[in-house]
Amino acid sequence: MSESAPSSLVRPYAVTRGRTKPKTELPLEALISTTATARSEFGTLTPECQAICDLCQEWRSVAEISALCRIPLGVARVLVADMAEQGLVQIRSSLNTDNRPNVNLLERVLSGLRKL
């Protein structure tokens, strides 16, 4: 087992201090990118936040972060929301101001699924 993979489901939730929901709404398709602040503070970040910063040099979805870091989706959402609050990542969300999904995004997803 690699060192980056958690040994159990207990450890990831310990990283979030038991929180399972982010402070702000964060859809799993939201795109995340590392900021200059994160790059300058990289050495002071937790290993989990460092891993997310490394992954998000290019835009990544919350779902991709969860899968590539091998952490539960709830943990990824909490960590990313916390990092956004600290200015370590920026978020591009598909939610409109009224918290409804973007219709254009849903149509593109449906079109992509039909092509499969």
Secondary structure, 3 states (H helix, E strand, C coil): CCCCCCCCCHHHHHHCCCCCCCCCCCCCCCEEEECHHHHHCHHHCCHHHHHHHHHCCCCEEHHHHHHHHCCCHHHHHHHHHHHHHCCCEEEECCECCCCCECHHHHHHHHHHHHHC
